[in-house]
Structures are given as C-alpha cells and as structure tokens.
C-alpha cells in the first residue's frame, strides 16, 4: 500500500494521492461510498489500477485504526 499512496506537498495540497497523480485517496473513497463499483471507477479513470483502489481501502482502514503513519515525499 505504501508505494501506491503518496504524499507530496506540491500535489493536491499535500493530501494523500494515488501514485503521485492528482487523484486523491478521498476521491476514490467517496466514489465507492457513493455507490460506484470498482469496475465503474476503473472505466472512468483508466490510469488507475485495481490495486490502487485496494490501497485506498487499506489506507482508510489503517487511518480508522490509527496504524498508518505517512512518510511525506518531496517534489
């Protein structure tokens, strides 16, 4: 998960993103919470991979459990 979830102060205000792209983890989580399926997300965002969505879910679980501690990346 850690290699897929990145934090860079120059991208999306330093919020967690997927592989340094300008799609935030929260965007994917909100799409899932809104009822989109993984297949729909992957169709709408072809540069994402199924492993990216799983990493977002793992990230959310770790955040809820208090066990994810990011190591910020610099530009």
CHARMM internal coordinates of N, CA and C (Angstrom, degrees):
IC EDIT
DIST 1 N 1 CA 1.4516
DIST 1 CA 1 C 1.5219
ANGL 1 N 1 CA 1 C 110.34
DIST 1 C 2 N 1.3149
ANGL 1 CA 1 C 2 N 117.21
DIHE 1 N 1 CA 1 C 2 N -39.63
DIST 2 N 2 CA 1.4583
ANGL 1 C 2 N 2 CA 119.88
DIHE 1 CA 1 C 2 N 2 CA -171.77
DIST 2 CA 2 C 1.5221
ANGL 2 N 2 CA 2 C 113.28
DIHE 1 C 2 N 2 CA 2 C -62.28
DIST 2 C 3 N 1.3079
ANGL 2 CA 2 C 3 N 118.16
DIHE 2 N 2 CA 2 C 3 N -30.85
DIST 3 N 3 CA 1.4579
ANGL 2 C 3 N 3 CA 118.49
DIHE 2 CA 2 C 3 N 3 CA 179.58
DIST 3 CA 3 C 1.5232
ANGL 3 N 3 CA 3 C 111.90
DIHE 2 C 3 N 3 CA 3 C -78.66
DIST 3 C 4 N 1.3032
ANGL 3 CA 3 C 4 N 118.83
DIHE 3 N 3 CA 3 C 4 N -16.60
DIST 4 N 4 CA 1.4644
ANGL 3 C 4 N 4 CA 121.84
DIHE 3 CA 3 C 4 N 4 CA 179.56
DIST 4 CA 4 C 1.5219
ANGL 4 N 4 CA 4 C 112.15
DIHE 3 C 4 N 4 CA 4 C -92.86
DIST 4 C 5 N 1.3140
ANGL 4 CA 4 C 5 N 117.98
DIHE 4 N 4 CA 4 C 5 N -29.41
DIST 5 N 5 CA 1.4595
ANGL 4 C 5 N 5 CA 122.08
DIHE 4 CA 4 C 5 N 5 CA -179.83
DIST 5 CA 5 C 1.5284
ANGL 5 N 5 CA 5 C 106.74
DIHE 4 C 5 N 5 CA 5 C -98.94
DIST 5 C 6 N 1.3257
ANGL 5 CA 5 C 6 N 115.59
DIHE 5 N 5 CA 5 C 6 N 118.39
DIST 6 N 6 CA 1.4549
ANGL 5 C 6 N 6 CA 120.39
DIHE 5 CA 5 C 6 N 6 CA -176.41
DIST 6 CA 6 C 1.5231
ANGL 6 N 6 CA 6 C 111.28
DIHE 5 C 6 N 6 CA 6 C -124.22
DIST 6 C 7 N 1.3037
ANGL 6 CA 6 C 7 N 114.41
DIHE 6 N 6 CA 6 C 7 N 152.22
DIST 7 N 7 CA 1.4635
ANGL 6 C 7 N 7 CA 121.09
DIHE 6 CA 6 C 7 N 7 CA 176.17
DIST 7 CA 7 C 1.5184
ANGL 7 N 7 CA 7 C 106.90
DIHE 6 C 7 N 7 CA 7 C -128.03
DIST 7 C 8 N 1.3135
ANGL 7 CA 7 C 8 N 114.76
DIHE 7 N 7 CA 7 C 8 N 122.70
DIST 8 N 8 CA 1.4642
ANGL 7 C 8 N 8 CA 121.25
DIHE 7 CA 7 C 8 N 8 CA -179.70
DIST 8 CA 8 C 1.5227
ANGL 8 N 8 CA 8 C 106.50
DIHE 7 C 8 N 8 CA 8 C -138.34
DIST 8 C 9 N 1.3121
ANGL 8 CA 8 C 9 N 117.01
DIHE 8 N 8 CA 8 C 9 N 123.86
DIST 9 N 9 CA 1.4624
ANGL 8 C 9 N 9 CA 120.12
DIHE 8 CA 8 C 9 N 9 CA -175.43
DIST 9 CA 9 C 1.5252
ANGL 9 N 9 CA 9 C 112.74
DIHE 8 C 9 N 9 CA 9 C -60.34
DIST 9 C 10 N 1.3198
ANGL 9 CA 9 C 10 N 117.82
DIHE 9 N 9 CA 9 C 10 N -21.44
DIST 10 N 10 CA 1.4589
ANGL 9 C 10 N 10 CA 121.23
DIHE 9 CA 9 C 10 N 10 CA -179.35
DIST 10 CA 10 C 1.5165
ANGL 10 N 10 CA 10 C 114.50
DIHE 9 C 10 N 10 CA 10 C -90.99
DIST 10 C 11 N 1.3259
ANGL 10 CA 10 C 11 N 117.13
DIHE 10 N 10 CA 10 C 11 N 0.10
DIST 11 N 11 CA 1.4625
ANGL 10 C 11 N 11 CA 121.07
DIHE 10 CA 10 C 11 N 11 CA -178.88
DIST 11 CA 11 C 1.5278
ANGL 11 N 11 CA 11 C 108.92
DIHE 10 C 11 N 11 CA 11 C -124.30
DIST 11 C 12 N 1.3067
ANGL 11 CA 11 C 12 N 116.77
DIHE 11 N 11 CA 11 C 12 N 122.61
DIST 12 N 12 CA 1.4710
ANGL 11 C 12 N 12 CA 123.58
DIHE 11 CA 11 C 12 N 12 CA 177.15
DIST 12 CA 12 C 1.5287
ANGL 12 N 12 CA 12 C 112.32
DIHE 11 C 12 N 12 CA 12 C 52.86
DIST 12 C 13 N 1.3280
ANGL 12 CA 12 C 13 N 115.34
DIHE 12 N 12 CA 12 C 13 N 38.44
DIST 13 N 13 CA 1.4600
ANGL 12 C 13 N 13 CA 119.88
DIHE 12 CA 12 C 13 N 13 CA 175.99
DIST 13 CA 13 C 1.5193
ANGL 13 N 13 CA 13 C 114.51
DIHE 12 C 13 N 13 CA 13 C 64.01
DIST 13 C 14 N 1.3238
ANGL 13 CA 13 C 14 N 117.19
DIHE 13 N 13 CA 13 C 14 N 23.99
DIST 14 N 14 CA 1.4554
ANGL 13 C 14 N 14 CA 120.03
DIHE 13 CA 13 C 14 N 14 CA 178.88
DIST 14 CA 14 C 1.5138
ANGL 14 N 14 CA 14 C 114.86
DIHE 13 C 14 N 14 CA 14 C 81.81
DIST 14 C 15 N 1.3159
ANGL 14 CA 14 C 15 N 116.37
DIHE 14 N 14 CA 14 C 15 N 9.01
DIST 15 N 15 CA 1.4652
ANGL 14 C 15 N 15 CA 119.62
DIHE 14 CA 14 C 15 N 15 CA 177.67
DIST 15 CA 15 C 1.5241
ANGL 15 N 15 CA 15 C 109.65
DIHE 14 C 15 N 15 CA 15 C -78.94
DIST 15 C 16 N 1.3277
ANGL 15 CA 15 C 16 N 118.37
DIHE 15 N 15 CA 15 C 16 N 154.12
DIST 16 N 16 CA 1.4622
ANGL 15 C 16 N 16 CA 120.66
DIHE 15 CA 15 C 16 N 16 CA 179.97
DIST 16 CA 16 C 1.5320
ANGL 16 N 16 CA 16 C 111.43
DIHE 15 C 16 N 16 CA 16 C -60.63
DIST 16 C 17 N 1.3152
ANGL 16 CA 16 C 17 N 115.38
DIHE 16 N 16 CA 16 C 17 N 129.62
DIST 17 N 17 CA 1.4603
ANGL 16 C 17 N 17 CA 122.00
DIHE 16 CA 16 C 17 N 17 CA 179.11
DIST 17 CA 17 C 1.5232
ANGL 17 N 17 CA 17 C 109.57
DIHE 16 C 17 N 17 CA 17 C -125.49
DIST 17 C 18 N 1.3115
ANGL 17 CA 17 C 18 N 114.43
DIHE 17 N 17 CA 17 C 18 N 173.44
DIST 18 N 18 CA 1.4536
ANGL 17 C 18 N 18 CA 120.50
DIHE 17 CA 17 C 18 N 18 CA 179.20
DIST 18 CA 18 C 1.5200
ANGL 18 N 18 CA 18 C 109.21
DIHE 17 C 18 N 18 CA 18 C -96.65
DIST 18 C 19 N 1.3184
ANGL 18 CA 18 C 19 N 115.77
DIHE 18 N 18 CA 18 C 19 N 117.83
DIST 19 N 19 CA 1.4652
ANGL 18 C 19 N 19 CA 123.88
DIHE 18 CA 18 C 19 N 19 CA 175.61
DIST 19 CA 19 C 1.5243
ANGL 19 N 19 CA 19 C 113.04
DIHE 18 C 19 N 19 CA 19 C 48.31
DIST 19 C 20 N 1.3223
ANGL 19 CA 19 C 20 N 117.24
DIHE 19 N 19 CA 19 C 20 N 37.08
DIST 20 N 20 CA 1.4542
ANGL 19 C 20 N 20 CA 121.28
DIHE 19 CA 19 C 20 N 20 CA 176.27
DIST 20 CA 20 C 1.5150
ANGL 20 N 20 CA 20 C 114.65
DIHE 19 C 20 N 20 CA 20 C 73.85
DIST 20 C 21 N 1.3258
ANGL 20 CA 20 C 21 N 117.27
DIHE 20 N 20 CA 20 C 21 N 5.38
DIST 21 N 21 CA 1.4683
ANGL 20 C 21 N 21 CA 120.82
DIHE 20 CA 20 C 21 N 21 CA 177.85
DIST 21 CA 21 C 1.5236
ANGL 21 N 21 CA 21 C 108.70
DIHE 20 C 21 N 21 CA 21 C -82.89
DIST 21 C 22 N 1.2808
ANGL 21 CA 21 C 22 N 115.78
DIHE 21 N 21 CA 21 C 22 N 170.23
DIST 22 N 22 CA 1.4640
ANGL 21 C 22 N 22 CA 120.35
DIHE 21 CA 21 C 22 N 22 CA -179.27
DIST 22 CA 22 C 1.5229
ANGL 22 N 22 CA 22 C 111.78
DIHE 21 C 22 N 22 CA 22 C -90.03
DIST 22 C 23 N 1.3085
ANGL 22 CA 22 C 23 N 115.96
DIHE 22 N 22 CA 22 C 23 N 43.88
DIST 23 N 23 CA 1.4575
ANGL 22 C 23 N 23 CA 120.75
DIHE 22 CA 22 C 23 N 23 CA 169.88
DIST 23 CA 23 C 1.5224
ANGL 23 N 23 CA 23 C 106.74
DIHE 22 C 23 N 23 CA 23 C -124.85
DIST 23 C 24 N 1.3198
ANGL 23 CA 23 C 24 N 113.54
DIHE 23 N 23 CA 23 C 24 N 120.36
DIST 24 N 24 CA 1.4603
ANGL 23 C 24 N 24 CA 119.89
DIHE 23 CA 23 C 24 N 24 CA -175.02
DIST 24 CA 24 C 1.5227
ANGL 24 N 24 CA 24 C 111.04
DIHE 23 C 24 N 24 CA 24 C -80.15
DIST 24 C 25 N 1.3107
ANGL 24 CA 24 C 25 N 115.08
DIHE 24 N 24 CA 24 C 25 N 151.85
DIST 25 N 25 CA 1.4571
ANGL 24 C 25 N 25 CA 120.97
DIHE 24 CA 24 C 25 N 25 CA 175.89
DIST 25 CA 25 C 1.5208
ANGL 25 N 25 CA 25 C 109.39
DIHE 24 C 25 N 25 CA 25 C -56.49
DIST 25 C 26 N 1.3254
ANGL 25 CA 25 C 26 N 116.98
DIHE 25 N 25 CA 25 C 26 N -42.62
DIST 26 N 26 CA 1.4605
ANGL 25 C 26 N 26 CA 120.87
DIHE 25 CA 25 C 26 N 26 CA -178.52
DIST 26 CA 26 C 1.5333
ANGL 26 N 26 CA 26 C 111.53
DIHE 25 C 26 N 26 CA 26 C -62.03
DIST 26 C 27 N 1.3283
ANGL 26 CA 26 C 27 N 117.64
DIHE 26 N 26 CA 26 C 27 N -31.04
DIST 27 N 27 CA 1.4690
ANGL 26 C 27 N 27 CA 119.75
DIHE 26 CA 26 C 27 N 27 CA 177.88
DIST 27 CA 27 C 1.5216
ANGL 27 N 27 CA 27 C 110.41
DIHE 26 C 27 N 27 CA 27 C -61.90
DIST 27 C 28 N 1.3290
ANGL 27 CA 27 C 28 N 116.19
DIHE 27 N 27 CA 27 C 28 N -45.72
DIST 28 N 28 CA 1.4634
ANGL 27 C 28 N 28 CA 120.63
DIHE 27 CA 27 C 28 N 28 CA -179.91
DIST 28 CA 28 C 1.5251
ANGL 28 N 28 CA 28 C 109.96
DIHE 27 C 28 N 28 CA 28 C -66.16
DIST 28 C 29 N 1.3146
ANGL 28 CA 28 C 29 N 116.81
DIHE 28 N 28 CA 28 C 29 N -43.46
DIST 29 N 29 CA 1.4674
ANGL 28 C 29 N 29 CA 120.05
DIHE 28 CA 28 C 29 N 29 CA 179.46
DIST 29 CA 29 C 1.5238
ANGL 29 N 29 CA 29 C 111.54
DIHE 28 C 29 N 29 CA 29 C -61.85
DIST 29 C 30 N 1.3240
ANGL 29 CA 29 C 30 N 116.91
DIHE 29 N 29 CA 29 C 30 N -40.11
DIST 30 N 30 CA 1.4606
ANGL 29 C 30 N 30 CA 120.27
DIHE 29 CA 29 C 30 N 30 CA 178.73
DIST 30 CA 30 C 1.5276
ANGL 30 N 30 CA 30 C 111.52
DIHE 29 C 30 N 30 CA 30 C -67.19
DIST 30 C 31 N 1.3311
ANGL 30 CA 30 C 31 N 116.99
DIHE 30 N 30 CA 30 C 31 N -36.57
DIST 31 N 31 CA 1.4677
ANGL 30 C 31 N 31 CA 119.38
DIHE 30 CA 30 C 31 N 31 CA 176.55
DIST 31 CA 31 C 1.5238
ANGL 31 N 31 CA 31 C 110.43
DIHE 30 C 31 N 31 CA 31 C -63.38
DIST 31 C 32 N 1.3293
ANGL 31 CA 31 C 32 N 116.52
DIHE 31 N 31 CA 31 C 32 N -43.86
DIST 32 N 32 CA 1.4655
ANGL 31 C 32 N 32 CA 120.05
DIHE 31 CA 31 C 32 N 32 CA 178.17
DIST 32 CA 32 C 1.5266
ANGL 32 N 32 CA 32 C 110.80
DIHE 31 C 32 N 32 CA 32 C -63.69
DIST 32 C 33 N 1.3261
ANGL 32 CA 32 C 33 N 116.38
DIHE 32 N 32 CA 32 C 33 N -44.74
DIST 33 N 33 CA 1.4701
ANGL 32 C 33 N 33 CA 120.64
DIHE 32 CA 32 C 33 N 33 CA 179.56
DIST 33 CA 33 C 1.5192
ANGL 33 N 33 CA 33 C 111.56
DIHE 32 C 33 N 33 CA 33 C -63.46
DIST 33 C 34 N 1.3266
ANGL 33 CA 33 C 34 N 115.84
DIHE 33 N 33 CA 33 C 34 N -30.09
DIST 34 N 34 CA 1.4648
ANGL 33 C 34 N 34 CA 120.70
DIHE 33 CA 33 C 34 N 34 CA 178.88
DIST 34 CA 34 C 1.5149
ANGL 34 N 34 CA 34 C 113.96
DIHE 33 C 34 N 34 CA 34 C -79.26
DIST 34 C 35 N 1.3257
ANGL 34 CA 34 C 35 N 116.84
DIHE 34 N 34 CA 34 C 35 N -3.26
DIST 35 N 35 CA 1.4558
ANGL 34 C 35 N 35 CA 119.94
DIHE 34 CA 34 C 35 N 35 CA 174.97
DIST 35 CA 35 C 1.5230
ANGL 35 N 35 CA 35 C 115.87
DIHE 34 C 35 N 35 CA 35 C 106.80
DIST 35 C 36 N 1.3244
ANGL 35 CA 35 C 36 N 117.34
DIHE 35 N 35 CA 35 C 36 N -1.79
DIST 36 N 36 CA 1.4650
ANGL 35 C 36 N 36 CA 118.53
DIHE 35 CA 35 C 36 N 36 CA 177.49
DIST 36 CA 36 C 1.5196
ANGL 36 N 36 CA 36 C 109.16
DIHE 35 C 36 N 36 CA 36 C -69.48
DIST 36 C 37 N 1.3154
ANGL 36 CA 36 C 37 N 115.53
DIHE 36 N 36 CA 36 C 37 N 144.83
DIST 37 N 37 CA 1.4550
ANGL 36 C 37 N 37 CA 119.80
DIHE 36 CA 36 C 37 N 37 CA 175.73
DIST 37 CA 37 C 1.5169
ANGL 37 N 37 CA 37 C 109.14
DIHE 36 C 37 N 37 CA 37 C -88.40
DIST 37 C 38 N 1.3248
ANGL 37 CA 37 C 38 N 115.28
DIHE 37 N 37 CA 37 C 38 N 164.76
DIST 38 N 38 CA 1.4587
ANGL 37 C 38 N 38 CA 119.70
DIHE 37 CA 37 C 38 N 38 CA 176.35
DIST 38 CA 38 C 1.5234
ANGL 38 N 38 CA 38 C 109.92
DIHE 37 C 38 N 38 CA 38 C -58.32
DIST 38 C 39 N 1.3184
ANGL 38 CA 38 C 39 N 117.04
DIHE 38 N 38 CA 38 C 39 N -41.93
DIST 39 N 39 CA 1.4654
ANGL 38 C 39 N 39 CA 120.74
DIHE 38 CA 38 C 39 N 39 CA -179.63
DIST 39 CA 39 C 1.5251
ANGL 39 N 39 CA 39 C 111.15
DIHE 38 C 39 N 39 CA 39 C -61.25
DIST 39 C 40 N 1.3254
ANGL 39 CA 39 C 40 N 117.59
DIHE 39 N 39 CA 39 C 40 N -40.60
DIST 40 N 40 CA 1.4666
ANGL 39 C 40 N 40 CA 120.69
DIHE 39 CA 39 C 40 N 40 CA 178.95
DIST 40 CA 40 C 1.5248
ANGL 40 N 40 CA 40 C 111.55
DIHE 39 C 40 N 40 CA 40 C -65.61
DIST 40 C 41 N 1.3232
ANGL 40 CA 40 C 41 N 116.34
DIHE 40 N 40 CA 40 C 41 N -41.01
DIST 41 N 41 CA 1.4642
ANGL 40 C 41 N 41 CA 119.87
DIHE 40 CA 40 C 41 N 41 CA 179.09
DIST 41 CA 41 C 1.5215
ANGL 41 N 41 CA 41 C 110.04
DIHE 40 C 41 N 41 CA 41 C -63.96
DIST 41 C 42 N 1.3176
ANGL 41 CA 41 C 42 N 116.51
DIHE 41 N 41 CA 41 C 42 N -45.67
DIST 42 N 42 CA 1.4590
ANGL 41 C 42 N 42 CA 120.33
DIHE 41 CA 41 C 42 N 42 CA -179.66
DIST 42 CA 42 C 1.5269
ANGL 42 N 42 CA 42 C 111.84
DIHE 41 C 42 N 42 CA 42 C -64.88
DIST 42 C 43 N 1.3104
ANGL 42 CA 42 C 43 N 116.95
DIHE 42 N 42 CA 42 C 43 N -31.92
DIST 43 N 43 CA 1.4645
ANGL 42 C 43 N 43 CA 120.24
DIHE 42 CA 42 C 43 N 43 CA 177.09
DIST 43 CA 43 C 1.5311
ANGL 43 N 43 CA 43 C 110.78
DIHE 42 C 43 N 43 CA 43 C -70.87
DIST 43 C 44 N 1.3199
ANGL 43 CA 43 C 44 N 116.69
DIHE 43 N 43 CA 43 C 44 N -41.34
DIST 44 N 44 CA 1.4680
ANGL 43 C 44 N 44 CA 121.21
DIHE 43 CA 43 C 44 N 44 CA -179.45
DIST 44 CA 44 C 1.5274
ANGL 44 N 44 CA 44 C 112.60
DIHE 43 C 44 N 44 CA 44 C -74.30
DIST 44 C 45 N 1.3150
ANGL 44 CA 44 C 45 N 117.11
DIHE 44 N 44 CA 44 C 45 N -27.16
DIST 45 N 45 CA 1.4610
ANGL 44 C 45 N 45 CA 122.63
DIHE 44 CA 44 C 45 N 45 CA -178.04
DIST 45 CA 45 C 1.5318
ANGL 45 N 45 CA 45 C 108.64
DIHE 44 C 45 N 45 CA 45 C -128.77
DIST 45 C 46 N 1.3309
ANGL 45 CA 45 C 46 N 117.14
DIHE 45 N 45 CA 45 C 46 N 77.52
DIST 46 N 46 CA 1.4735
ANGL 45 C 46 N 46 CA 120.45
DIHE 45 CA 45 C 46 N 46 CA -172.17
DIST 46 CA 46 C 1.5274
ANGL 46 N 46 CA 46 C 114.62
DIHE 45 C 46 N 46 CA 46 C -63.71
DIST 46 C 47 N 1.3165
ANGL 46 CA 46 C 47 N 117.94
DIHE 46 N 46 CA 46 C 47 N -14.64
DIST 47 N 47 CA 1.4607
ANGL 46 C 47 N 47 CA 120.55
DIHE 46 CA 46 C 47 N 47 CA 178.12
DIST 47 CA 47 C 1.5256
ANGL 47 N 47 CA 47 C 111.92
DIHE 46 C 47 N 47 CA 47 C -82.78
DIST 47 C 48 N 1.3271
ANGL 47 CA 47 C 48 N 117.40
DIHE 47 N 47 CA 47 C 48 N -7.43
DIST 48 N 48 CA 1.4595
ANGL 47 C 48 N 48 CA 121.02
DIHE 47 CA 47 C 48 N 48 CA 174.52
DIST 48 CA 48 C 1.5206
ANGL 48 N 48 CA 48 C 109.65
DIHE 47 C 48 N 48 CA 48 C -86.82
DIST 48 C 49 N 1.3167
ANGL 48 CA 48 C 49 N 115.24
DIHE 48 N 48 CA 48 C 49 N 158.06
DIST 49 N 49 CA 1.4539
ANGL 48 C 49 N 49 CA 122.30
DIHE 48 CA 48 C 49 N 49 CA 177.94
DIST 49 CA 49 C 1.5266
ANGL 49 N 49 CA 49 C 108.35
DIHE 48 C 49 N 49 CA 49 C -123.77
DIST 49 C 50 N 1.3202
ANGL 49 CA 49 C 50 N 116.06
DIHE 49 N 49 CA 49 C 50 N 158.11
DIST 50 N 50 CA 1.4616
ANGL 49 C 50 N 50 CA 120.57
DIHE 49 CA 49 C 50 N 50 CA 179.51
DIST 50 CA 50 C 1.5317
ANGL 50 N 50 CA 50 C 110.93
DIHE 49 C 50 N 50 CA 50 C -55.71
DIST 50 C 51 N 1.3172
ANGL 50 CA 50 C 51 N 117.03
DIHE 50 N 50 CA 50 C 51 N -35.91
DIST 51 N 51 CA 1.4577
ANGL 50 C 51 N 51 CA 121.27
DIHE 50 CA 50 C 51 N 51 CA 179.46
DIST 51 CA 51 C 1.5301
ANGL 51 N 51 CA 51 C 111.63
DIHE 50 C 51 N 51 CA 51 C -64.56
DIST 51 C 52 N 1.3311
ANGL 51 CA 51 C 52 N 117.01
DIHE 51 N 51 CA 51 C 52 N -28.96
DIST 52 N 52 CA 1.4642
ANGL 51 C 52 N 52 CA 120.72
DIHE 51 CA 51 C 52 N 52 CA 176.89
DIST 52 CA 52 C 1.5246
ANGL 52 N 52 CA 52 C 110.57
DIHE 51 C 52 N 52 CA 52 C -66.24
DIST 52 C 53 N 1.3173
ANGL 52 CA 52 C 53 N 116.39
DIHE 52 N 52 CA 52 C 53 N -42.28
DIST 53 N 53 CA 1.4666
ANGL 52 C 53 N 53 CA 120.47
DIHE 52 CA 52 C 53 N 53 CA 179.72
DIST 53 CA 53 C 1.5270
ANGL 53 N 53 CA 53 C 109.78
DIHE 52 C 53 N 53 CA 53 C -65.86
DIST 53 C 54 N 1.3282
ANGL 53 CA 53 C 54 N 116.69
DIHE 53 N 53 CA 53 C 54 N -42.90
DIST 54 N 54 CA 1.4615
ANGL 53 C 54 N 54 CA 119.98
DIHE 53 CA 53 C 54 N 54 CA 176.93
DIST 54 CA 54 C 1.5295
ANGL 54 N 54 CA 54 C 110.28
DIHE 53 C 54 N 54 CA 54 C -60.67
DIST 54 C 55 N 1.3177
ANGL 54 CA 54 C 55 N 117.40
DIHE 54 N 54 CA 54 C 55 N -40.94
DIST 55 N 55 CA 1.4608
ANGL 54 C 55 N 55 CA 120.62
DIHE 54 CA 54 C 55 N 55 CA 179.09
DIST 55 CA 55 C 1.5261
ANGL 55 N 55 CA 55 C 111.13
DIHE 54 C 55 N 55 CA 55 C -62.15
DIST 55 C 56 N 1.3359
ANGL 55 CA 55 C 56 N 117.14
DIHE 55 N 55 CA 55 C 56 N -37.01
DIST 56 N 56 CA 1.4651
ANGL 55 C 56 N 56 CA 120.64
DIHE 55 CA 55 C 56 N 56 CA 177.11
DIST 56 CA 56 C 1.5239
ANGL 56 N 56 CA 56 C 110.75
DIHE 55 C 56 N 56 CA 56 C -63.67
DIST 56 C 57 N 1.3198
ANGL 56 CA 56 C 57 N 116.66
DIHE 56 N 56 CA 56 C 57 N -42.44
DIST 57 N 57 CA 1.4617
ANGL 56 C 57 N 57 CA 120.39
DIHE 56 CA 56 C 57 N 57 CA 178.62
DIST 57 CA 57 C 1.5306
ANGL 57 N 57 CA 57 C 110.72
DIHE 56 C 57 N 57 CA 57 C -67.17
DIST 57 C 58 N 1.3282
ANGL 57 CA 57 C 58 N 116.84
DIHE 57 N 57 CA 57 C 58 N -41.40
DIST 58 N 58 CA 1.4629
ANGL 57 C 58 N 58 CA 120.27
DIHE 57 CA 57 C 58 N 58 CA 176.84
DIST 58 CA 58 C 1.5322
ANGL 58 N 58 CA 58 C 110.20
DIHE 57 C 58 N 58 CA 58 C -62.04
DIST 58 C 59 N 1.3237
ANGL 58 CA 58 C 59 N 116.26
DIHE 58 N 58 CA 58 C 59 N -41.17
DIST 59 N 59 CA 1.4574
ANGL 58 C 59 N 59 CA 121.89
DIHE 58 CA 58 C 59 N 59 CA 178.01
DIST 59 CA 59 C 1.5275
ANGL 59 N 59 CA 59 C 110.39
DIHE 58 C 59 N 59 CA 59 C -59.27
DIST 59 C 60 N 1.3304
ANGL 59 CA 59 C 60 N 116.26
DIHE 59 N 59 CA 59 C 60 N -47.57
DIST 60 N 60 CA 1.4649
ANGL 59 C 60 N 60 CA 120.55
DIHE 59 CA 59 C 60 N 60 CA -178.95
DIST 60 CA 60 C 1.5265
ANGL 60 N 60 CA 60 C 110.70
DIHE 59 C 60 N 60 CA 60 C -62.31
DIST 60 C 61 N 1.3149
ANGL 60 CA 60 C 61 N 116.92
DIHE 60 N 60 CA 60 C 61 N -41.95
DIST 61 N 61 CA 1.4650
ANGL 60 C 61 N 61 CA 120.40
DIHE 60 CA 60 C 61 N 61 CA 179.29
DIST 61 CA 61 C 1.5269
ANGL 61 N 61 CA 61 C 110.58
DIHE 60 C 61 N 61 CA 61 C -64.28
DIST 61 C 62 N 1.3223
ANGL 61 CA 61 C 62 N 116.45
DIHE 61 N 61 CA 61 C 62 N -43.21
DIST 62 N 62 CA 1.4660
ANGL 61 C 62 N 62 CA 120.19
DIHE 61 CA 61 C 62 N 62 CA 179.45
DIST 62 CA 62 C 1.5252
ANGL 62 N 62 CA 62 C 111.08
DIHE 61 C 62 N 62 CA 62 C -66.06
DIST 62 C 63 N 1.3196
ANGL 62 CA 62 C 63 N 117.57
DIHE 62 N 62 CA 62 C 63 N -38.99
DIST 63 N 63 CA 1.4675
ANGL 62 C 63 N 63 CA 121.26
DIHE 62 CA 62 C 63 N 63 CA 177.22
DIST 63 CA 63 C 1.5232
ANGL 63 N 63 CA 63 C 110.09
DIHE 62 C 63 N 63 CA 63 C -62.64
DIST 63 C 64 N 1.3340
ANGL 63 CA 63 C 64 N 116.35
DIHE 63 N 63 CA 63 C 64 N -44.12
DIST 64 N 64 CA 1.4638
ANGL 63 C 64 N 64 CA 120.26
DIHE 63 CA 63 C 64 N 64 CA -179.36
DIST 64 CA 64 C 1.5270
ANGL 64 N 64 CA 64 C 111.04
DIHE 63 C 64 N 64 CA 64 C -65.03
DIST 64 C 65 N 1.3232
ANGL 64 CA 64 C 65 N 115.77
DIHE 64 N 64 CA 64 C 65 N -30.92
DIST 65 N 65 CA 1.4562
ANGL 64 C 65 N 65 CA 121.38
DIHE 64 CA 64 C 65 N 65 CA -179.51
DIST 65 CA 65 C 1.5260
ANGL 65 N 65 CA 65 C 112.39
DIHE 64 C 65 N 65 CA 65 C -88.21
DIST 65 C 66 N 1.3283
ANGL 65 CA 65 C 66 N 116.17
DIHE 65 N 65 CA 65 C 66 N -11.32
DIST 66 N 66 CA 1.4580
ANGL 65 C 66 N 66 CA 120.66
DIHE 65 CA 65 C 66 N 66 CA -179.31
DIST 66 CA 66 C 1.5151
ANGL 66 N 66 CA 66 C 113.44
DIHE 65 C 66 N 66 CA 66 C 75.12
DIST 66 C 67 N 1.3375
ANGL 66 CA 66 C 67 N 117.17
DIHE 66 N 66 CA 66 C 67 N 24.77
DIST 67 N 67 CA 1.4637
ANGL 66 C 67 N 67 CA 120.00
DIHE 66 CA 66 C 67 N 67 CA -175.99
DIST 67 CA 67 C 1.5166
ANGL 67 N 67 CA 67 C 114.20
DIHE 66 C 67 N 67 CA 67 C -110.31
DIST 67 C 68 N 1.3317
ANGL 67 CA 67 C 68 N 118.10
DIHE 67 N 67 CA 67 C 68 N 1.76
DIST 68 N 68 CA 1.4674
ANGL 67 C 68 N 68 CA 119.69
DIHE 67 CA 67 C 68 N 68 CA 179.67
DIST 68 CA 68 C 1.5053
ANGL 68 N 68 CA 68 C 108.42
DIHE 67 C 68 N 68 CA 68 C -103.79
DIST 68 C 69 N 1.3167
ANGL 68 CA 68 C 69 N 115.96
DIHE 68 N 68 CA 68 C 69 N 123.70
DIST 69 N 69 CA 1.4558
ANGL 68 C 69 N 69 CA 122.23
DIHE 68 CA 68 C 69 N 69 CA -179.94
DIST 69 CA 69 C 1.5052
ANGL 69 N 69 CA 69 C 108.37
DIHE 68 C 69 N 69 CA 69 C -125.29
DIST 69 C 70 N 1.3234
ANGL 69 CA 69 C 70 N 117.47
DIHE 69 N 69 CA 69 C 70 N 104.68
DIST 70 N 70 CA 1.4602
ANGL 69 C 70 N 70 CA 120.44
DIHE 69 CA 69 C 70 N 70 CA -174.85
DIST 70 CA 70 C 1.5181
ANGL 70 N 70 CA 70 C 113.28
DIHE 69 C 70 N 70 CA 70 C -68.99
DIST 70 C 71 N 1.2953
ANGL 70 CA 70 C 71 N 114.15
DIHE 70 N 70 CA 70 C 71 N 149.40
DIST 71 N 71 CA 1.4562
ANGL 70 C 71 N 71 CA 121.48
DIHE 70 CA 70 C 71 N 71 CA 169.76
DIST 71 CA 71 C 1.5188
ANGL 71 N 71 CA 71 C 105.71
DIHE 70 C 71 N 71 CA 71 C -110.10
DIST 71 C 72 N 1.3326
ANGL 71 CA 71 C 72 N 117.62
DIHE 71 N 71 CA 71 C 72 N 102.42
DIST 72 N 72 CA 1.4679
ANGL 71 C 72 N 72 CA 120.24
DIHE 71 CA 71 C 72 N 72 CA -176.62
DIST 72 CA 72 C 1.5246
ANGL 72 N 72 CA 72 C 111.36
DIHE 71 C 72 N 72 CA 72 C -57.55
DIST 72 C 73 N 1.3269
ANGL 72 CA 72 C 73 N 114.90
DIHE 72 N 72 CA 72 C 73 N 142.80
DIST 73 N 73 CA 1.4526
ANGL 72 C 73 N 73 CA 121.98
DIHE 72 CA 72 C 73 N 73 CA 176.59
DIST 73 CA 73 C 1.5182
ANGL 73 N 73 CA 73 C 108.05
DIHE 72 C 73 N 73 CA 73 C -106.36
DIST 73 C 74 N 1.2837
ANGL 73 CA 73 C 74 N 116.56
DIHE 73 N 73 CA 73 C 74 N 149.17
DIST 74 N 74 CA 1.4568
ANGL 73 C 74 N 74 CA 120.42
DIHE 73 CA 73 C 74 N 74 CA 179.23
DIST 74 CA 74 C 1.5002
ANGL 74 N 74 CA 74 C 109.50
DIHE 73 C 74 N 74 CA 74 C -105.53
DIST 74 C 75 N 1.3170
ANGL 74 CA 74 C 75 N 116.09
DIHE 74 N 74 CA 74 C 75 N 154.94
DIST 75 N 75 CA 1.4668
ANGL 74 C 75 N 75 CA 121.65
DIHE 74 CA 74 C 75 N 75 CA -178.73
DIST 75 CA 75 C 1.5050
ANGL 75 N 75 CA 75 C 111.34
DIHE 74 C 75 N 75 CA 75 C -68.53
END
COOR INIT
IC SEED 1 N 1 CA 1 C
IC BUILD
